[in-house]
């Protein structure tokens, strides 16, 4: 029986784009929305970082 002291890793939420959502509970759907929102934020931060690097390089090489 699994308890709070169980050393097994927690099951990670995975979401596949386009997967059938009909068997998921409201809680599972909300968890996936949160997961995807966090991933979108991570992607936007990566874009911003790369854009800042590109802008800095453009300024350096224009001088």
HELIX and SHEET records of a PDB file:
HELIX    1   1 UNK A   26  UNK A   62  1                                  37    
END                                                                             
